[in-house]
C-alpha cells in the first residue's frame, strides 16, 4: 500500500467522525439557543412572580381596609340598633307612664 491509498483510507475513516462532530456541534448550538430561551423565560417568570407578590400584598392591604371598615360599620350599626332599642324601651315606658297618669286622673276626676 502506498501513501496515497493510506491517506484515502484514513480520510474515509475520518469522514464519518467529522460528520458526527458537525452534528454534535449543531446539536450543541441548538441546545445553547434553547437554554438561552429558557433563561429569558425564567427571568420573565421571575419578574412576573415579583409582580404577583406585590399584587398579593396590595390585595391583602385592601382586604385589611375592607375588614376594618366592615368592623367599624358593624359597630356603628350595633350602636344605632342599641339606640333604637333604648328609644323603643323608653317609648314603652312613656306609654306605661301615660296610661298610669290617665288612670290616676280618671280616679281623681281631673281628666278632661
PyMOL CGO cylinders between C-alpha atoms (Angstrom):
from pymol import cmd
from pymol.cgo import CYLINDER

trace = [
    CYLINDER, 0.00, 0.00, 0.00, 1.31, 3.34, -0.88, 0.3, 1, 1, 1, 1, 1, 1,
    CYLINDER, 1.31, 3.34, -0.88, 0.92, 6.57, 1.00, 0.3, 1, 1, 1, 1, 1, 1,
    CYLINDER, 0.92, 6.57, 1.00, -1.91, 7.86, -1.19, 0.3, 1, 1, 1, 1, 1, 1,
    CYLINDER, -1.91, 7.86, -1.19, -4.01, 4.79, -0.52, 0.3, 1, 1, 1, 1, 1, 1,
    CYLINDER, -4.01, 4.79, -0.52, -3.31, 5.02, 3.18, 0.3, 1, 1, 1, 1, 1, 1,
    CYLINDER, -3.31, 5.02, 3.18, -4.33, 8.68, 3.22, 0.3, 1, 1, 1, 1, 1, 1,
    CYLINDER, -4.33, 8.68, 3.22, -7.52, 7.86, 1.35, 0.3, 1, 1, 1, 1, 1, 1,
    CYLINDER, -7.52, 7.86, 1.35, -8.41, 5.10, 3.83, 0.3, 1, 1, 1, 1, 1, 1,
    CYLINDER, -8.41, 5.10, 3.83, -7.70, 7.43, 6.73, 0.3, 1, 1, 1, 1, 1, 1,
    CYLINDER, -7.70, 7.43, 6.73, -9.89, 10.12, 5.15, 0.3, 1, 1, 1, 1, 1, 1,
    CYLINDER, -9.89, 10.12, 5.15, -12.70, 7.57, 4.68, 0.3, 1, 1, 1, 1, 1, 1,
    CYLINDER, -12.70, 7.57, 4.68, -12.40, 6.61, 8.34, 0.3, 1, 1, 1, 1, 1, 1,
    CYLINDER, -12.40, 6.61, 8.34, -12.26, 10.23, 9.46, 0.3, 1, 1, 1, 1, 1, 1,
    CYLINDER, -12.26, 10.23, 9.46, -15.19, 11.39, 7.28, 0.3, 1, 1, 1, 1, 1, 1,
    CYLINDER, -15.19, 11.39, 7.28, -17.91, 9.80, 9.49, 0.3, 1, 1, 1, 1, 1, 1,
    CYLINDER, -17.91, 9.80, 9.49, -16.16, 11.22, 12.55, 0.3, 1, 1, 1, 1, 1, 1,
    CYLINDER, -16.16, 11.22, 12.55, -16.16, 14.70, 11.01, 0.3, 1, 1, 1, 1, 1, 1,
    CYLINDER, -16.16, 14.70, 11.01, -19.83, 14.34, 10.08, 0.3, 1, 1, 1, 1, 1, 1,
    CYLINDER, -19.83, 14.34, 10.08, -20.64, 13.18, 13.60, 0.3, 1, 1, 1, 1, 1, 1,
    CYLINDER, -20.64, 13.18, 13.60, -18.67, 16.04, 15.09, 0.3, 1, 1, 1, 1, 1, 1,
    CYLINDER, -18.67, 16.04, 15.09, -20.50, 18.57, 12.88, 0.3, 1, 1, 1, 1, 1, 1,
    CYLINDER, -20.50, 18.57, 12.88, -23.85, 17.12, 14.01, 0.3, 1, 1, 1, 1, 1, 1,
    CYLINDER, -23.85, 17.12, 14.01, -22.74, 17.32, 17.62, 0.3, 1, 1, 1, 1, 1, 1,
    CYLINDER, -22.74, 17.32, 17.62, -21.72, 20.97, 17.16, 0.3, 1, 1, 1, 1, 1, 1,
    CYLINDER, -21.72, 20.97, 17.16, -25.09, 21.74, 15.50, 0.3, 1, 1, 1, 1, 1, 1,
    CYLINDER, -25.09, 21.74, 15.50, -26.91, 19.98, 18.34, 0.3, 1, 1, 1, 1, 1, 1,
    CYLINDER, -26.91, 19.98, 18.34, -24.88, 21.86, 20.93, 0.3, 1, 1, 1, 1, 1, 1,
    CYLINDER, -24.88, 21.86, 20.93, -25.71, 25.16, 19.20, 0.3, 1, 1, 1, 1, 1, 1,
    CYLINDER, -25.71, 25.16, 19.20, -29.42, 24.32, 19.22, 0.3, 1, 1, 1, 1, 1, 1,
    CYLINDER, -29.42, 24.32, 19.22, -29.22, 23.39, 22.90, 0.3, 1, 1, 1, 1, 1, 1,
    CYLINDER, -29.22, 23.39, 22.90, -27.43, 26.64, 23.71, 0.3, 1, 1, 1, 1, 1, 1,
    CYLINDER, -27.43, 26.64, 23.71, -30.15, 28.61, 21.90, 0.3, 1, 1, 1, 1, 1, 1,
    CYLINDER, -30.15, 28.61, 21.90, -32.84, 26.69, 23.77, 0.3, 1, 1, 1, 1, 1, 1,
    CYLINDER, -32.84, 26.69, 23.77, -31.01, 27.26, 27.05, 0.3, 1, 1, 1, 1, 1, 1,
    CYLINDER, -31.01, 27.26, 27.05, -30.83, 30.98, 26.30, 0.3, 1, 1, 1, 1, 1, 1,
    CYLINDER, -30.83, 30.98, 26.30, -34.54, 30.99, 25.51, 0.3, 1, 1, 1, 1, 1, 1,
    CYLINDER, -34.54, 30.99, 25.51, -35.31, 29.14, 28.76, 0.3, 1, 1, 1, 1, 1, 1,
    CYLINDER, -35.31, 29.14, 28.76, -33.15, 31.57, 30.72, 0.3, 1, 1, 1, 1, 1, 1,
    CYLINDER, -33.15, 31.57, 30.72, -35.05, 34.51, 29.23, 0.3, 1, 1, 1, 1, 1, 1,
    CYLINDER, -35.05, 34.51, 29.23, -38.38, 32.89, 30.04, 0.3, 1, 1, 1, 1, 1, 1,
    CYLINDER, -38.38, 32.89, 30.04, -37.20, 32.09, 33.55, 0.3, 1, 1, 1, 1, 1, 1,
    CYLINDER, -37.20, 32.09, 33.55, -36.14, 35.70, 34.04, 0.3, 1, 1, 1, 1, 1, 1,
    CYLINDER, -36.14, 35.70, 34.04, -39.53, 36.88, 32.77, 0.3, 1, 1, 1, 1, 1, 1,
    CYLINDER, -39.53, 36.88, 32.77, -41.28, 34.46, 35.12, 0.3, 1, 1, 1, 1, 1, 1,
    CYLINDER, -41.28, 34.46, 35.12, -39.19, 35.78, 38.00, 0.3, 1, 1, 1, 1, 1, 1,
    CYLINDER, -39.19, 35.78, 38.00, -40.39, 39.30, 37.18, 0.3, 1, 1, 1, 1, 1, 1,
    CYLINDER, -40.39, 39.30, 37.18, -43.96, 38.03, 36.94, 0.3, 1, 1, 1, 1, 1, 1,
    CYLINDER, -43.96, 38.03, 36.94, -43.63, 36.35, 40.33, 0.3, 1, 1, 1, 1, 1, 1,
    CYLINDER, -43.63, 36.35, 40.33, -42.34, 39.56, 41.89, 0.3, 1, 1, 1, 1, 1, 1,
    CYLINDER, -42.34, 39.56, 41.89, -45.24, 41.44, 40.34, 0.3, 1, 1, 1, 1, 1, 1,
    CYLINDER, -45.24, 41.44, 40.34, -47.72, 38.84, 41.60, 0.3, 1, 1, 1, 1, 1, 1,
    CYLINDER, -47.72, 38.84, 41.60, -46.23, 39.03, 45.10, 0.3, 1, 1, 1, 1, 1, 1,
    CYLINDER, -46.23, 39.03, 45.10, -46.66, 42.80, 45.07, 0.3, 1, 1, 1, 1, 1, 1,
    CYLINDER, -46.66, 42.80, 45.07, -50.22, 42.40, 43.80, 0.3, 1, 1, 1, 1, 1, 1,
    CYLINDER, -50.22, 42.40, 43.80, -50.93, 39.96, 46.64, 0.3, 1, 1, 1, 1, 1, 1,
    CYLINDER, -50.93, 39.96, 46.64, -49.54, 42.43, 49.17, 0.3, 1, 1, 1, 1, 1, 1,
    CYLINDER, -49.54, 42.43, 49.17, -51.71, 45.18, 47.70, 0.3, 1, 1, 1, 1, 1, 1,
    CYLINDER, -51.71, 45.18, 47.70, -54.74, 42.91, 47.78, 0.3, 1, 1, 1, 1, 1, 1,
    CYLINDER, -54.74, 42.91, 47.78, -54.01, 41.94, 51.38, 0.3, 1, 1, 1, 1, 1, 1,
    CYLINDER, -54.01, 41.94, 51.38, -53.88, 45.63, 52.33, 0.3, 1, 1, 1, 1, 1, 1,
    CYLINDER, -53.88, 45.63, 52.33, -57.16, 46.30, 50.54, 0.3, 1, 1, 1, 1, 1, 1,
    CYLINDER, -57.16, 46.30, 50.54, -58.79, 43.35, 52.29, 0.3, 1, 1, 1, 1, 1, 1,
    CYLINDER, -58.79, 43.35, 52.29, -57.50, 44.66, 55.61, 0.3, 1, 1, 1, 1, 1, 1,
    CYLINDER, -57.50, 44.66, 55.61, -59.02, 48.08, 54.88, 0.3, 1, 1, 1, 1, 1, 1,
    CYLINDER, -59.02, 48.08, 54.88, -62.34, 46.50, 53.88, 0.3, 1, 1, 1, 1, 1, 1,
    CYLINDER, -62.34, 46.50, 53.88, -62.36, 44.34, 57.02, 0.3, 1, 1, 1, 1, 1, 1,
    CYLINDER, -62.36, 44.34, 57.02, -61.54, 47.35, 59.19, 0.3, 1, 1, 1, 1, 1, 1,
    CYLINDER, -61.54, 47.35, 59.19, -64.31, 49.39, 57.54, 0.3, 1, 1, 1, 1, 1, 1,
    CYLINDER, -64.31, 49.39, 57.54, -66.70, 46.47, 57.91, 0.3, 1, 1, 1, 1, 1, 1,
    CYLINDER, -66.70, 46.47, 57.91, -65.82, 46.19, 61.59, 0.3, 1, 1, 1, 1, 1, 1,
    CYLINDER, -65.82, 46.19, 61.59, -66.34, 49.93, 62.09, 0.3, 1, 1, 1, 1, 1, 1,
    CYLINDER, -66.34, 49.93, 62.09, -69.62, 49.86, 60.18, 0.3, 1, 1, 1, 1, 1, 1,
    CYLINDER, -69.62, 49.86, 60.18, -70.79, 46.83, 62.16, 0.3, 1, 1, 1, 1, 1, 1,
    CYLINDER, -70.79, 46.83, 62.16, -70.05, 48.66, 65.42, 0.3, 1, 1, 1, 1, 1, 1,
    CYLINDER, -70.05, 48.66, 65.42, -71.87, 51.76, 64.16, 0.3, 1, 1, 1, 1, 1, 1,
    CYLINDER, -71.87, 51.76, 64.16, -74.90, 49.68, 63.14, 0.3, 1, 1, 1, 1, 1, 1,
    CYLINDER, -74.90, 49.68, 63.14, -74.85, 47.93, 66.52, 0.3, 1, 1, 1, 1, 1, 1,
    CYLINDER, -74.85, 47.93, 66.52, -74.73, 51.31, 68.29, 0.3, 1, 1, 1, 1, 1, 1,
    CYLINDER, -74.73, 51.31, 68.29, -77.65, 52.56, 66.19, 0.3, 1, 1, 1, 1, 1, 1,
    CYLINDER, -77.65, 52.56, 66.19, -79.64, 49.42, 66.97, 0.3, 1, 1, 1, 1, 1, 1,
    CYLINDER, -79.64, 49.42, 66.97, -78.90, 49.82, 70.67, 0.3, 1, 1, 1, 1, 1, 1,
    CYLINDER, -78.90, 49.82, 70.67, -80.08, 53.44, 70.49, 0.3, 1, 1, 1, 1, 1, 1,
    CYLINDER, -80.08, 53.44, 70.49, -83.25, 52.37, 68.68, 0.3, 1, 1, 1, 1, 1, 1,
    CYLINDER, -83.25, 52.37, 68.68, -83.89, 49.65, 71.24, 0.3, 1, 1, 1, 1, 1, 1,
    CYLINDER, -83.89, 49.65, 71.24, -83.30, 52.16, 74.03, 0.3, 1, 1, 1, 1, 1, 1,
    CYLINDER, -83.30, 52.16, 74.03, -85.79, 54.54, 72.42, 0.3, 1, 1, 1, 1, 1, 1,
    CYLINDER, -85.79, 54.54, 72.42, -88.32, 51.74, 71.96, 0.3, 1, 1, 1, 1, 1, 1,
    CYLINDER, -88.32, 51.74, 71.96, -87.93, 50.78, 75.59, 0.3, 1, 1, 1, 1, 1, 1,
    CYLINDER, -87.93, 50.78, 75.59, -88.22, 54.44, 76.57, 0.3, 1, 1, 1, 1, 1, 1,
    CYLINDER, -88.22, 54.44, 76.57, -91.35, 54.82, 74.42, 0.3, 1, 1, 1, 1, 1, 1,
    CYLINDER, -91.35, 54.82, 74.42, -92.84, 51.76, 76.10, 0.3, 1, 1, 1, 1, 1, 1,
    CYLINDER, -92.84, 51.76, 76.10, -92.07, 53.29, 79.46, 0.3, 1, 1, 1, 1, 1, 1,
    CYLINDER, -92.07, 53.29, 79.46, -93.61, 56.61, 78.36, 0.3, 1, 1, 1, 1, 1, 1,
    CYLINDER, -93.61, 56.61, 78.36, -96.72, 54.77, 77.18, 0.3, 1, 1, 1, 1, 1, 1,
    CYLINDER, -96.72, 54.77, 77.18, -96.95, 52.94, 80.51, 0.3, 1, 1, 1, 1, 1, 1,
    CYLINDER, -96.95, 52.94, 80.51, -96.50, 56.16, 82.44, 0.3, 1, 1, 1, 1, 1, 1,
    CYLINDER, -96.50, 56.16, 82.44, -99.10, 57.91, 80.26, 0.3, 1, 1, 1, 1, 1, 1,
    CYLINDER, -99.10, 57.91, 80.26, -101.52, 55.09, 80.95, 0.3, 1, 1, 1, 1, 1, 1,
    CYLINDER, -101.52, 55.09, 80.95, -100.85, 55.31, 84.69, 0.3, 1, 1, 1, 1, 1, 1,
    CYLINDER, -100.85, 55.31, 84.69, -101.32, 59.09, 84.65, 0.3, 1, 1, 1, 1, 1, 1,
    CYLINDER, -101.32, 59.09, 84.65, -104.56, 58.71, 82.71, 0.3, 1, 1, 1, 1, 1, 1,
    CYLINDER, -104.56, 58.71, 82.71, -105.77, 56.10, 85.18, 0.3, 1, 1, 1, 1, 1, 1,
    CYLINDER, -105.77, 56.10, 85.18, -104.85, 58.34, 88.14, 0.3, 1, 1, 1, 1, 1, 1,
    CYLINDER, -104.85, 58.34, 88.14, -106.51, 61.37, 86.52, 0.3, 1, 1, 1, 1, 1, 1,
    CYLINDER, -106.51, 61.37, 86.52, -109.65, 59.36, 85.95, 0.3, 1, 1, 1, 1, 1, 1,
    CYLINDER, -109.65, 59.36, 85.95, -109.68, 58.18, 89.56, 0.3, 1, 1, 1, 1, 1, 1,
    CYLINDER, -109.68, 58.18, 89.56, -109.11, 61.71, 90.83, 0.3, 1, 1, 1, 1, 1, 1,
    CYLINDER, -109.11, 61.71, 90.83, -111.61, 63.12, 88.39, 0.3, 1, 1, 1, 1, 1, 1,
    CYLINDER, -111.61, 63.12, 88.39, -109.34, 65.66, 86.70, 0.3, 1, 1, 1, 1, 1, 1,
    CYLINDER, -109.34, 65.66, 86.70, -109.28, 64.01, 83.32, 0.3, 1, 1, 1, 1, 1, 1,
    CYLINDER, -109.28, 64.01, 83.32, -110.77, 66.20, 80.67, 0.3, 1, 1, 1, 1, 1, 1,
]
cmd.load_cgo(trace, "trace")
